[in-house]
């Protein structure tokens, strides 16, 4: 299992709720600061992280994302 955090910049107020609907997102919540929301994802293979990030980037209102992969 591979876990990653995707930081999302978006002016949309309910972006965290939209993130919950993306496959493999196990948690999402709004944040304050440089990014507006966080999506926590769990996937089986590293390559799937890019696929999930691409889906998130296609959500209407998402300006940019930054992905961090958990290192164990």
Order of alpha helices (4+ residues) and beta strands (2+ residues): beta-alpha-beta-beta-alpha-beta
